[in-house]
Amino acid sequence: MSKIIYVMGYGRSGSTFYESLLQAREDLHGFGEIKYLAERGVLNNELCGCGQPATICPFWANVITELGEWDYAEISRVTDKLESSKSFFNNLRLARCGKLDEEIDLYQRFNYRLFEILGRQGGFVDSSKMPARAFFLAYGRAQPYSKIIWFVRDPRGVAWSCMKDIDRPEAQHAKDAKMPRWGYVPSLIKWLINTYVSHYVALQFADRVVVKRYENLMSEFDLGNATMSSKRVEVLHSISGNPGRFTGGLHVFRLDDAWQKHLSVWQKKLGFLLCTPALRRVSQFERTKY
């Protein structure tokens, strides 16, 4: 199987930025959040990064044709179920009891077939982010991802982003025209759940997991210590992700720390108190790698 790098973590953390960076530095294809091919690509026919609806995009139309006949509504349902961070530990318990065998089998068969087709283009990045994806795709079999990048951003910055009103230019229906929004505390709780599941998954595949921090990477660019490839980074055929993919990928990198200005003192302190234990687990994992 071709080299596949997985970007794991929580949304609004800069994963599309990192996908662009990986493309430039390691000459990989960026296919976006591949987990959404069934739901957003086939069922909702949302726009590919090239600007065309997925089912008529020359690239994805060929992929979908080659995939053959699948119940995409069922694929979407099973994907949502198995990749839920909130339900991860309950799903793990059910899987160990053999109660999810059929769903895991369907989930794996579809994704491994998809990976086989995409891999003919060469190595690629899957920025689906959900930690349970890296776990259940490898449940009872070899890990398909060559490397798993655990991408971490300050949870207060994540929560601030989750509170903002952001358009989804790929949407084909009015109900999907905006990215989901949550309040500050619910956003922190969602980040916490995702981080604890990510930590569990990282421990299972420690030899393949590397932690990267959004703030550190952006600071490197600000200080001039990191550069993109000289070639233009293009995200032509990506499914879901940052709206920047509709302008050919990300070319300007700057630290987004607006949360420090806009959050109140109590919000910053609450975020620190709630999330520090989880961040310590990230740091502890990092130390075991070096």
Backbone as CSV, one residue per row, in Angstrom:
resi,resn,N_x,N_y,N_z,CA_x,CA_y,CA_z,C_x,C_y,C_z
1,MET,0.850,-1.200,0.000,0.000,0.000,0.000,0.879,1.242,0.000
2,SER,0.421,2.297,-0.681,1.177,3.548,-0.744,1.284,4.191,0.633
3,LYS,2.241,5.091,0.750,2.419,5.832,1.996,1.191,6.696,2.267
4,ILE,0.595,6.503,3.434,-0.571,7.294,3.826,-0.279,7.921,5.184
5,ILE,-0.359,9.229,5.251,-0.159,9.934,6.510,-1.519,10.404,7.022
6,TYR,-1.767,10.153,8.293,-3.036,10.542,8.898,-2.830,11.724,9.837
7,VAL,-3.652,12.748,9.687,-3.628,13.885,10.608,-4.767,13.685,11.601
8,MET,-4.403,13.470,12.870,-5.356,13.155,13.936,-5.448,14.344,14.896
9,GLY,-6.616,14.571,15.436,-6.783,15.653,16.399,-8.203,16.171,16.383
10,TYR,-8.342,17.459,16.630,-9.670,18.060,16.685,-9.807,19.123,15.598
11,GLY,-11.032,19.336,15.126,-11.289,20.338,14.109,-10.911,21.745,14.566
12,ARG,-10.741,22.631,13.629,-10.359,24.026,13.874,-8.974,24.135,14.515
13,SER,-8.151,23.134,14.277,-6.809,23.127,14.881,-5.707,23.451,13.891
14,GLY,-6.048,23.650,12.624,-5.029,23.941,11.622,-4.614,22.737,10.807
15,SER,-5.474,21.707,10.749,-5.094,20.487,10.040,-4.960,20.701,8.537
16,THR,-5.761,21.618,7.957,-5.630,21.878,6.527,-4.297,22.569,6.237
17,PHE,-3.882,23.452,7.150,-2.544,24.047,7.036,-1.488,22.938,7.026
18,TYR,-1.603,22.005,7.953,-0.575,20.978,8.042,-0.613,20.046,6.831
19,GLU,-1.820,19.801,6.314,-1.936,18.995,5.099,-1.166,19.659,3.956
20,SER,-1.311,20.976,3.802,-0.579,21.705,2.758,0.929,21.608,2.974
21,LEU,1.340,21.682,4.228,2.762,21.590,4.552,3.317,20.215,4.194
22,LEU,2.561,19.158,4.517,2.991,17.802,4.183,3.082,17.604,2.678
23,GLN,2.107,18.148,1.958,2.142,18.042,0.500,3.420,18.640,-0.075
24,ALA,3.785,19.810,0.438,4.951,20.512,-0.087,6.254,19.820,0.284
25,ARG,6.323,19.366,1.531,7.594,18.827,2.023,7.821,17.368,1.641
26,GLU,6.737,16.614,1.496,6.892,15.178,1.265,6.296,14.715,-0.060
27,ASP,5.900,15.668,-0.909,5.384,15.365,-2.242,4.219,14.366,-2.171
28,LEU,3.231,14.714,-1.367,2.061,13.862,-1.176,0.824,14.526,-1.768
29,HIS,-0.156,13.728,-2.096,-1.453,14.255,-2.513,-2.280,14.593,-1.273
30,GLY,-3.090,15.621,-1.371,-3.979,15.985,-0.268,-5.424,15.755,-0.672
31,PHE,-6.061,14.740,-0.101,-7.444,14.423,-0.457,-8.444,14.893,0.592
32,GLY,-7.973,15.705,1.544,-8.883,16.266,2.529,-9.356,15.259,3.558
33,GLU,-10.585,15.473,4.049,-11.164,14.627,5.095,-11.898,13.467,4.431
34,ILE,-11.132,12.439,4.129,-11.627,11.319,3.322,-12.816,10.622,3.962
35,LYS,-12.931,10.710,5.278,-14.056,10.073,5.974,-15.396,10.553,5.450
36,TYR,-15.435,11.744,4.835,-16.684,12.330,4.381,-17.031,11.998,2.934
37,LEU,-16.286,11.106,2.282,-16.590,10.800,0.886,-18.023,10.310,0.721
38,ALA,-18.462,9.394,1.582,-19.814,8.842,1.449,-20.875,9.905,1.710
39,GLU,-20.765,10.598,2.855,-21.797,11.557,3.248,-21.778,12.834,2.404
40,ARG,-20.652,13.521,2.407,-20.595,14.824,1.751,-20.281,14.726,0.266
41,GLY,-19.513,13.702,-0.107,-19.157,13.553,-1.512,-20.253,12.939,-2.355
42,VAL,-20.734,11.756,-1.947,-21.721,11.025,-2.752,-23.151,11.428,-2.415
43,LEU,-23.532,11.336,-1.149,-24.926,11.584,-0.775,-25.319,13.054,-0.927
44,ASN,-24.441,13.972,-0.476,-24.765,15.403,-0.552,-24.186,16.080,-1.785
45,ASN,-23.318,15.358,-2.496,-22.716,15.871,-3.734,-22.110,17.263,-3.544
46,GLU,-21.386,17.445,-2.444,-20.759,18.735,-2.179,-19.574,18.959,-3.108
47,LEU,-19.126,20.204,-3.165,-18.052,20.558,-4.080,-16.717,19.972,-3.654
48,CYS,-16.021,19.436,-4.623,-14.627,19.014,-4.444,-13.778,20.281,-4.392
49,GLY,-12.540,20.170,-3.967,-11.653,21.314,-3.934,-11.431,21.944,-5.301
50,CYS,-11.709,21.198,-6.378,-11.548,21.737,-7.728,-12.715,22.639,-8.118
51,GLY,-13.763,22.657,-7.283,-14.903,23.521,-7.545,-16.093,22.845,-8.187
52,GLN,-15.982,21.572,-8.521,-17.087,20.845,-9.137,-17.731,19.909,-8.120
53,PRO,-19.036,19.635,-8.256,-19.663,18.643,-7.385,-18.903,17.322,-7.461
54,ALA,-18.766,16.660,-6.318,-17.911,15.470,-6.239,-18.277,14.398,-7.253
55,THR,-19.569,14.189,-7.504,-19.968,13.089,-8.382,-19.715,13.377,-9.857
56,ILE,-19.388,14.639,-10.209,-19.033,14.920,-11.601,-17.600,15.436,-11.735
57,CYS,-16.924,15.617,-10.598,-15.498,15.944,-10.635,-14.775,14.802,-11.347
58,PRO,-13.946,15.090,-12.348,-13.280,14.003,-13.094,-12.535,13.022,-12.198
59,PHE,-11.924,13.528,-11.146,-11.158,12.640,-10.260,-12.076,11.765,-9.423
60,TRP,-12.981,12.408,-8.636,-13.807,11.636,-7.713,-14.858,10.806,-8.425
61,ALA,-15.343,11.257,-9.574,-16.306,10.454,-10.331,-15.684,9.115,-10.728
62,ASN,-14.417,9.154,-11.133,-13.721,7.911,-11.484,-13.511,7.023,-10.264
63,VAL,-13.160,7.662,-9.127,-12.970,6.901,-7.893,-14.274,6.221,-7.481
64,ILE,-15.368,6.967,-7.520,-16.672,6.427,-7.114,-17.101,5.295,-8.047
65,THR,-16.855,5.470,-9.340,-17.184,4.412,-10.298,-16.386,3.152,-10.009
66,GLU,-15.089,3.327,-9.746,-14.230,2.169,-9.486,-14.546,1.502,-8.155
67,LEU,-15.048,2.272,-7.200,-15.435,1.688,-5.914,-16.534,0.654,-6.081
68,GLY,-17.406,0.873,-7.071,-18.493,-0.067,-7.310,-19.707,0.237,-6.445
69,GLU,-20.551,-0.752,-6.291,-21.830,-0.579,-5.599,-21.670,-0.686,-4.080
70,TRP,-22.076,0.365,-3.392,-22.094,0.386,-1.932,-23.372,1.085,-1.475
71,ASP,-23.838,0.730,-0.318,-24.939,1.467,0.301,-24.309,2.650,1.031
72,TYR,-24.242,3.808,0.356,-23.516,4.934,0.911,-24.178,5.516,2.155
73,ALA,-25.480,5.374,2.262,-26.159,5.821,3.484,-25.702,4.967,4.665
74,GLU,-25.537,3.672,4.436,-25.065,2.783,5.493,-23.595,3.032,5.812
75,ILE,-22.789,3.270,4.777,-21.383,3.608,4.992,-21.269,4.861,5.850
76,SER,-22.087,5.870,5.542,-22.070,7.117,6.308,-22.488,6.879,7.750
77,ARG,-23.516,6.071,7.942,-24.001,5.789,9.303,-22.934,5.071,10.126
78,VAL,-22.340,4.044,9.543,-21.332,3.259,10.255,-20.099,4.112,10.545
79,THR,-19.730,4.965,9.596,-18.585,5.857,9.802,-18.836,6.790,10.979
80,ASP,-20.015,7.409,10.997,-20.353,8.309,12.109,-20.340,7.568,13.444
81,LYS,-20.839,6.341,13.427,-20.910,5.571,14.672,-19.523,5.191,15.176
82,LEU,-18.715,4.610,14.321,-17.413,4.105,14.751,-16.404,5.212,15.010
83,GLU,-16.566,6.358,14.355,-15.581,7.426,14.509,-15.975,8.462,15.551
84,SER,-17.057,8.218,16.249,-17.485,9.134,17.306,-16.525,9.076,18.493
85,SER,-15.973,10.220,18.861,-15.110,10.263,20.045,-15.935,10.079,21.313
86,LYS,-17.116,10.666,21.343,-17.979,10.570,22.518,-18.343,9.125,22.825
87,SER,-18.518,8.306,21.779,-18.938,6.911,21.965,-17.780,5.935,21.862
88,PHE,-16.540,6.443,21.789,-15.411,5.573,21.493,-15.260,4.428,22.483
89,PHE,-15.237,4.726,23.761,-14.952,3.669,24.731,-16.106,2.674,24.836
90,ASN,-17.323,3.127,24.596,-18.441,2.184,24.544,-18.338,1.317,23.293
91,ASN,-17.974,1.921,22.155,-17.775,1.139,20.932,-16.649,0.130,21.101
92,LEU,-15.608,0.522,21.807,-14.494,-0.389,22.062,-14.974,-1.595,22.873
93,ARG,-15.800,-1.336,23.887,-16.352,-2.424,24.696,-17.207,-3.354,23.848
94,LEU,-18.054,-2.793,23.011,-18.920,-3.607,22.143,-18.096,-4.404,21.136
95,ALA,-17.038,-3.772,20.614,-16.186,-4.465,19.643,-15.498,-5.665,20.282
96,ARG,-15.048,-5.504,21.504,-14.382,-6.611,22.189,-15.330,-7.749,22.497
97,CYS,-16.622,-7.430,22.569,-17.644,-8.459,22.791,-18.131,-9.058,21.476
98,GLY,-17.604,-8.585,20.361,-17.992,-9.102,19.061,-19.304,-8.551,18.527
99,LYS,-19.822,-7.493,19.145,-21.128,-6.976,18.744,-21.073,-5.959,17.612
100,LEU,-19.863,-5.615,17.185,-19.727,-4.661,16.079,-19.024,-5.285,14.878
101,ASP,-18.941,-6.604,14.858,-18.153,-7.275,13.818,-18.603,-6.921,12.405
102,GLU,-19.910,-6.954,12.155,-20.398,-6.692,10.799,-20.153,-5.240,10.392
103,GLU,-20.364,-4.313,11.314,-20.173,-2.909,10.991,-18.696,-2.591,10.770
104,ILE,-17.827,-3.163,11.601,-16.393,-2.942,11.426,-15.919,-3.544,10.107
105,ASP,-16.441,-4.708,9.767,-16.059,-5.355,8.505,-16.450,-4.494,7.306
106,LEU,-17.678,-3.972,7.300,-18.125,-3.093,6.211,-17.264,-1.842,6.142
107,TYR,-17.046,-1.241,7.274,-16.244,-0.016,7.395,-14.834,-0.231,6.848
108,GLN,-14.205,-1.328,7.229,-12.848,-1.592,6.785,-12.799,-1.946,5.299
109,ARG,-13.729,-2.773,4.836,-13.713,-3.148,3.420,-13.856,-1.923,2.516
110,PHE,-14.762,-1.028,2.872,-14.960,0.179,2.063,-13.708,1.050,2.071
111,ASN,-13.154,1.317,3.237,-12.016,2.217,3.328,-10.747,1.633,2.727
112,TYR,-10.531,0.337,2.906,-9.335,-0.261,2.324,-9.418,-0.291,0.807
113,ARG,-10.623,-0.483,0.274,-10.799,-0.407,-1.177,-10.544,1.023,-1.651
114,LEU,-11.050,1.997,-0.911,-10.840,3.397,-1.254,-9.356,3.746,-1.206
115,PHE,-8.662,3.306,-0.168,-7.235,3.577,-0.041,-6.451,2.955,-1.200
116,GLU,-6.869,1.765,-1.602,-6.193,1.097,-2.719,-6.299,1.936,-3.997
117,ILE,-7.490,2.467,-4.248,-7.708,3.271,-5.447,-6.933,4.588,-5.365
118,LEU,-7.031,5.281,-4.233,-6.330,6.555,-4.071,-4.816,6.367,-4.113
119,GLY,-4.354,5.231,-3.609,-2.923,4.975,-3.552,-2.270,4.851,-4.912
120,ARG,-3.056,4.624,-5.955,-2.489,4.547,-7.304,-1.958,5.891,-7.772
121,GLN,-2.403,6.971,-7.110,-1.895,8.299,-7.437,-0.542,8.557,-6.774
122,GLY,-0.211,7.718,-5.784,1.002,7.911,-4.993,0.636,8.099,-3.532
123,GLY,1.604,8.500,-2.717,1.327,8.723,-1.300,0.359,9.874,-1.110
124,PHE,-0.389,9.832,-0.005,-1.364,10.901,0.221,-1.608,11.133,1.699
125,VAL,-2.283,12.260,1.985,-2.634,12.642,3.349,-4.132,12.461,3.538
126,ASP,-4.514,11.867,4.651,-5.915,11.792,5.064,-6.034,12.678,6.302
127,SER,-6.727,13.807,6.163,-6.843,14.737,7.289,-8.203,14.624,7.973
128,SER,-8.715,13.407,8.072,-10.042,13.184,8.673,-10.075,13.486,10.167
129,LYS,-8.952,13.447,10.807,-8.743,13.894,12.196,-9.277,12.973,13.290
130,MET,-10.416,12.339,13.110,-11.018,11.580,14.205,-10.092,10.458,14.682
131,PRO,-9.709,10.442,15.964,-8.784,9.409,16.449,-9.348,7.991,16.324
132,ALA,-10.664,7.859,16.467,-11.263,6.525,16.365,-11.077,5.934,14.972
133,ARG,-10.915,6.776,13.973,-10.688,6.269,12.612,-9.380,5.490,12.545
134,ALA,-8.327,6.049,13.119,-7.036,5.362,13.122,-7.104,4.064,13.909
135,PHE,-7.999,4.018,14.898,-8.111,2.814,15.727,-8.914,1.715,15.023
136,PHE,-10.125,2.036,14.569,-10.999,0.988,14.030,-10.617,0.532,12.627
137,LEU,-9.891,1.345,11.867,-9.390,0.858,10.587,-8.311,-0.201,10.797
138,ALA,-7.704,-0.187,11.966,-6.653,-1.161,12.278,-7.146,-2.246,13.242
139,TYR,-8.435,-2.247,13.548,-8.940,-3.200,14.535,-8.898,-4.620,13.944
140,GLY,-8.059,-5.465,14.534,-7.935,-6.841,14.069,-7.072,-7.012,12.845
141,ARG,-6.421,-5.934,12.422,-5.559,-6.026,11.241,-4.451,-4.976,11.345
142,ALA,-3.579,-4.934,10.339,-2.441,-4.009,10.383,-2.907,-2.564,10.238
143,GLN,-2.161,-1.653,10.839,-2.461,-0.232,10.739,-2.199,0.241,9.293
144,PRO,-3.212,0.801,8.622,-3.010,1.231,7.229,-2.207,2.515,7.091
145,TYR,-2.132,3.324,8.155,-1.434,4.590,8.071,0.051,4.406,8.364
146,SER,0.890,4.912,7.468,2.332,4.827,7.650,2.786,5.660,8.840
147,LYS,2.145,6.832,9.011,2.459,7.723,10.120,1.176,8.425,10.556
148,ILE,1.052,8.642,11.856,-0.094,9.361,12.402,0.434,10.624,13.072
149,ILE,0.014,11.771,12.548,0.419,13.057,13.120,-0.674,13.505,14.078
150,TRP,-0.365,13.536,15.363,-1.315,14.026,16.362,-1.136,15.532,16.436
151,PHE,-2.050,16.258,15.798,-1.923,17.703,15.663,-2.694,18.385,16.780
152,VAL,-1.994,19.183,17.573,-2.578,19.762,18.790,-2.479,21.286,18.759
153,ARG,-3.597,21.929,19.079,-3.631,23.386,19.195,-4.151,23.753,20.583
154,ASP,-3.759,24.904,21.094,-4.277,25.367,22.374,-5.803,25.306,22.339
155,PRO,-6.428,24.580,23.283,-7.884,24.394,23.242,-8.679,25.692,23.297
156,ARG,-8.101,26.735,23.859,-8.804,28.018,23.902,-8.887,28.631,22.508
157,GLY,-7.841,28.431,21.703,-7.885,28.880,20.315,-8.880,28.068,19.504
158,VAL,-8.926,26.751,19.780,-9.897,25.882,19.116,-11.314,26.315,19.461
159,ALA,-11.561,26.542,20.747,-12.906,26.921,21.189,-13.316,28.259,20.588
160,TRP,-12.389,29.204,20.535,-12.696,30.503,19.936,-13.107,30.327,18.473
161,SER,-12.387,29.466,17.741,-12.719,29.212,16.344,-14.086,28.542,16.214
162,CYS,-14.398,27.630,17.147,-15.682,26.927,17.107,-16.859,27.855,17.386
163,MET,-16.585,29.006,17.981,-17.637,29.970,18.297,-17.934,30.896,17.120
164,LYS,-17.050,30.891,16.111,-17.186,31.831,15.002,-18.130,31.311,13.920
165,ASP,-18.678,32.251,13.162,-19.572,31.942,12.053,-18.726,31.781,10.792
166,ILE,-18.609,30.545,10.273,-17.751,30.277,9.119,-18.558,29.614,8.010
167,ASP,-18.454,30.160,6.813,-19.179,29.619,5.661,-18.555,28.321,5.184
168,ARG,-19.397,27.476,4.585,-18.940,26.253,3.914,-19.272,26.395,2.426
169,PRO,-18.339,26.896,1.633,-18.629,27.129,0.206,-18.934,25.856,-0.568
170,GLU,-18.576,24.705,-0.026,-18.825,23.445,-0.731,-20.260,22.961,-0.630
171,ALA,-21.025,23.517,0.319,-22.380,23.021,0.600,-23.310,23.213,-0.589
172,GLN,-24.181,22.236,-0.796,-25.176,22.294,-1.857,-26.565,22.609,-1.317
173,HIS,-26.706,22.602,0.005,-28.005,22.855,0.629,-27.835,23.919,1.709
174,ALA,-28.862,24.742,1.863,-28.798,25.861,2.807,-28.507,25.393,4.229
175,LYS,-29.028,24.234,4.610,-28.845,23.741,5.980,-27.386,23.404,6.283
176,ASP,-26.577,23.214,5.242,-25.167,22.862,5.427,-24.231,24.021,5.124
177,ALA,-24.782,25.225,4.962,-24.001,26.356,4.473,-23.015,26.923,5.492
178,LYS,-23.156,26.548,6.761,-22.266,27.037,7.807,-21.618,25.865,8.534
179,MET,-20.383,26.083,8.982,-19.750,25.086,9.841,-20.469,25.074,11.183
180,PRO,-20.506,23.923,11.855,-21.161,23.862,13.173,-20.536,24.855,14.142
181,ARG,-21.371,25.447,14.979,-20.912,26.375,16.015,-21.303,25.842,17.384
182,TRP,-20.399,26.038,18.351,-20.686,25.652,19.727,-20.272,26.787,20.645
183,GLY,-20.825,26.790,21.831,-20.412,27.737,22.848,-19.014,27.414,23.353
184,TYR,-18.465,28.295,24.163,-17.090,28.139,24.627,-16.894,26.872,25.454
185,VAL,-17.723,26.665,26.466,-17.561,25.492,27.325,-17.839,24.192,26.572
186,PRO,-18.947,24.082,25.798,-19.146,22.855,25.021,-17.976,22.550,24.087
187,SER,-17.372,23.597,23.517,-16.229,23.383,22.623,-15.040,22.802,23.384
188,LEU,-14.798,23.322,24.591,-13.705,22.791,25.405,-13.958,21.333,25.774
189,ILE,-15.198,21.000,26.105,-15.531,19.624,26.478,-15.323,18.685,25.293
190,LYS,-15.762,19.116,24.103,-15.558,18.298,22.907,-14.069,18.102,22.642
191,TRP,-13.295,19.179,22.812,-11.847,19.061,22.632,-11.256,18.072,23.631
192,LEU,-11.699,18.146,24.883,-11.201,17.239,25.919,-11.458,15.783,25.567
193,ILE,-12.692,15.481,25.163,-13.048,14.099,24.820,-12.167,13.615,23.676
194,ASN,-12.036,14.439,22.646,-11.209,14.076,21.497,-9.761,13.836,21.914
195,THR,-9.250,14.666,22.810,-7.847,14.549,23.223,-7.605,13.292,24.047
196,TYR,-8.533,12.936,24.924,-8.361,11.712,25.697,-8.424,10.476,24.798
197,VAL,-9.316,10.504,23.790,-9.369,9.387,22.852,-8.100,9.359,22.006
198,SER,-7.634,10.527,21.578,-6.387,10.596,20.798,-5.211,10.032,21.594
199,HIS,-5.178,10.338,22.888,-4.104,9.822,23.741,-4.158,8.299,23.805
200,TYR,-5.353,7.748,23.960,-5.501,6.286,24.000,-5.010,5.669,22.684
201,VAL,-5.441,6.238,21.572,-5.045,5.719,20.265,-3.539,5.862,20.066
202,ALA,-2.982,7.002,20.484,-1.543,7.216,20.342,-0.743,6.156,21.081
203,LEU,-1.217,5.758,22.245,-0.521,4.717,23.013,-0.556,3.369,22.304
204,GLN,-1.648,3.098,21.582,-1.763,1.810,20.886,-0.820,1.717,19.694
205,PHE,-0.543,2.858,19.072,0.287,2.868,17.862,1.460,3.833,18.029
206,ALA,2.076,3.789,19.198,3.095,4.774,19.569,4.250,4.839,18.580
207,ASP,4.592,3.719,17.946,5.714,3.712,17.018,5.424,4.501,15.744
208,ARG,4.134,4.808,15.500,3.765,5.533,14.276,3.274,6.947,14.548
209,VAL,3.162,7.313,15.803,2.550,8.594,16.159,3.610,9.647,16.488
210,VAL,3.415,10.826,15.916,4.273,11.976,16.195,3.374,13.152,16.558
211,VAL,3.702,13.848,17.632,2.931,15.022,18.047,3.486,16.264,17.359
212,LYS,2.602,17.055,16.794,2.957,18.353,16.232,2.016,19.389,16.827
213,ARG,2.590,20.514,17.211,1.782,21.570,17.835,1.637,22.751,16.890
214,TYR,0.406,23.166,16.726,0.066,24.273,15.835,0.896,25.521,16.151
215,GLU,0.928,25.915,17.402,1.619,27.151,17.778,3.112,27.091,17.467
216,ASN,3.733,25.944,17.708,5.164,25.814,17.435,5.458,25.929,15.946
217,LEU,4.651,25.257,15.132,4.874,25.297,13.696,4.683,26.699,13.139
218,MET,3.628,27.377,13.588,3.370,28.718,13.083,4.458,29.694,13.534
219,SER,4.977,29.495,14.723,6.063,30.352,15.203,7.311,30.168,14.355
220,GLU,7.557,28.935,13.888,8.703,28.686,13.023,8.596,29.503,11.742
221,PHE,7.378,29.557,11.181,7.192,30.348,9.962,7.364,31.834,10.253
222,ASP,6.831,32.280,11.386,6.950,33.695,11.756,8.405,34.110,11.930
223,LEU,9.222,33.180,12.430,10.630,33.482,12.682,11.512,33.215,11.466
224,GLY,10.890,32.695,10.409,11.641,32.408,9.198,12.461,31.141,9.271
225,ASN,12.117,30.250,10.219,12.878,29.008,10.366,12.273,27.834,9.613
226,ALA,11.150,28.065,8.957,10.500,26.999,8.192,10.047,27.562,6.863
227,THR,10.159,26.772,5.831,9.770,27.213,4.497,8.934,26.157,3.803
228,MET,8.101,26.628,2.883,7.365,25.711,2.025,8.283,25.314,0.877
229,SER,7.871,24.302,0.130,8.566,23.963,-1.097,8.449,25.149,-2.052
230,SER,9.365,25.241,-2.990,9.313,26.340,-3.947,8.139,26.190,-4.906
231,LYS,7.630,24.984,-5.026,6.507,24.781,-5.938,5.199,25.201,-5.276
232,ARG,4.226,25.542,-6.081,2.913,25.936,-5.593,2.220,24.725,-4.987
233,VAL,1.633,24.911,-3.806,0.915,23.819,-3.159,-0.544,23.898,-3.577
234,GLU,-1.031,22.889,-4.262,-2.394,22.904,-4.744,-3.196,21.784,-4.096
235,VAL,-4.355,22.127,-3.609,-5.274,21.135,-3.065,-6.403,21.028,-4.078
236,LEU,-6.218,20.188,-5.085,-7.152,20.160,-6.202,-8.392,19.311,-5.935
237,HIS,-8.190,18.165,-5.343,-9.306,17.226,-5.228,-9.467,16.762,-3.784
238,SER,-9.871,17.697,-2.935,-10.045,17.380,-1.521,-11.521,17.347,-1.158
239,ILE,-11.852,16.409,-0.281,-13.211,16.273,0.225,-13.273,16.889,1.612
240,SER,-13.992,17.978,1.756,-14.195,18.657,3.038,-12.883,19.243,3.568
241,GLY,-13.005,20.206,4.471,-11.832,20.835,5.060,-11.943,22.347,5.041
242,ASN,-10.833,23.000,5.304,-10.782,24.461,5.355,-11.165,25.072,4.007
243,PRO,-11.965,26.162,4.001,-12.347,26.801,2.732,-11.170,27.244,1.877
244,GLY,-9.974,27.338,2.464,-8.799,27.722,1.705,-8.486,26.784,0.560
245,ARG,-9.023,25.554,0.607,-8.753,24.603,-0.467,-9.389,25.037,-1.781
246,PHE,-10.354,25.961,-1.742,-10.987,26.443,-2.968,-10.181,27.552,-3.638
247,THR,-9.107,27.975,-3.001,-8.225,28.975,-3.606,-6.872,28.362,-3.927
248,GLY,-6.857,27.041,-4.083,-5.628,26.361,-4.485,-4.752,25.907,-3.345
249,GLY,-5.258,25.905,-2.128,-4.457,25.486,-0.988,-4.015,26.674,-0.156
250,LEU,-3.245,26.399,0.862,-2.786,27.466,1.753,-1.370,27.889,1.380
251,HIS,-1.172,29.193,1.203,0.140,29.693,0.788,0.718,30.710,1.767
252,VAL,-0.141,31.301,2.592,0.299,32.268,3.587,0.003,31.694,4.965
253,PHE,1.028,31.569,5.772,0.866,30.963,7.082,1.155,31.989,8.173
254,ARG,0.221,32.168,9.041,0.431,33.083,10.165,-0.322,32.546,11.377
255,LEU,0.224,32.788,12.534,-0.371,32.320,13.779,-1.694,33.028,14.028
256,ASP,-2.736,32.248,14.235,-4.042,32.802,14.583,-4.184,32.744,16.104
257,ASP,-3.900,33.847,16.758,-4.000,33.895,18.215,-5.010,34.956,18.656
258,ALA,-6.032,35.182,17.817,-7.041,36.209,18.120,-7.780,35.904,19.419
259,TRP,-7.794,34.640,19.814,-8.498,34.268,21.040,-7.918,34.995,22.253
260,GLN,-6.616,35.262,22.228,-6.002,35.935,23.369,-6.552,37.351,23.558
261,LYS,-6.985,37.952,22.466,-7.544,39.303,22.528,-9.041,39.283,22.843
262,HIS,-9.754,38.295,22.303,-11.217,38.324,22.361,-11.825,37.558,23.536
263,LEU,-11.131,36.565,24.061,-11.675,35.835,25.205,-11.482,36.641,26.480
264,SER,-12.427,36.490,27.373,-12.326,37.181,28.660,-11.303,36.479,29.556
265,VAL,-10.913,37.151,30.623,-9.949,36.578,31.554,-10.483,35.285,32.154
266,TRP,-11.776,35.271,32.523,-12.325,34.060,33.140,-12.392,32.919,32.135
267,GLN,-12.651,33.233,30.856,-12.678,32.176,29.841,-11.293,31.558,29.660
268,LYS,-10.284,32.413,29.645,-8.916,31.900,29.504,-8.535,31.019,30.689
269,LYS,-8.881,31.483,31.902,-8.541,30.699,33.091,-9.312,29.392,33.141
270,LEU,-10.584,29.444,32.769,-11.390,28.222,32.759,-10.823,27.214,31.769
271,GLY,-10.459,27.699,30.589,-9.863,26.811,29.597,-8.578,26.182,30.091
272,PHE,-7.771,26.985,30.777,-6.511,26.477,31.327,-6.775,25.392,32.377
273,LEU,-7.695,25.667,33.298,-7.982,24.715,34.379,-8.583,23.413,33.850
274,LEU,-9.516,23.530,32.910,-10.187,22.340,32.391,-9.257,21.463,31.558
275,CYS,-8.421,22.089,30.765,-7.687,21.350,29.739,-6.237,21.016,30.081
276,THR,-5.689,21.609,31.136,-4.297,21.328,31.490,-4.025,19.842,31.738
277,PRO,-4.910,19.096,32.455,-4.637,17.659,32.637,-4.500,16.903,31.319
278,ALA,-5.347,17.242,30.338,-5.263,16.575,29.039,-3.993,16.979,28.302
279,LEU,-3.620,18.250,28.384,-2.395,18.703,27.734,-1.159,18.060,28.353
280,ARG,-1.241,17.762,29.661,-0.123,17.062,30.303,0.051,15.665,29.715
281,ARG,-1.059,15.029,29.353,-0.952,13.703,28.733,-0.267,13.806,27.371
282,VAL,-0.595,14.861,26.645,0.072,15.074,25.358,1.571,15.242,25.580
283,SER,1.938,16.057,26.549,3.353,16.309,26.834,4.064,15.035,27.306
284,GLN,3.385,14.244,28.130,3.973,12.995,28.598,4.228,12.047,27.435
285,PHE,3.285,11.993,26.502,3.475,11.139,25.329,4.649,11.637,24.503
286,GLU,4.735,12.966,24.333,5.861,13.528,23.581,7.182,13.114,24.203
287,ARG,7.272,13.185,25.528,8.539,12.869,26.190,8.936,11.403,26.000
288,THR,7.961,10.506,25.890,8.284,9.094,25.686,8.853,8.836,24.287
289,LYS,8.666,9.814,23.369,9.135,9.622,21.996,10.565,10.070,21.820
290,TYR,11.117,10.766,22.812,12.461,11.330,22.642,13.367,10.933,23.796
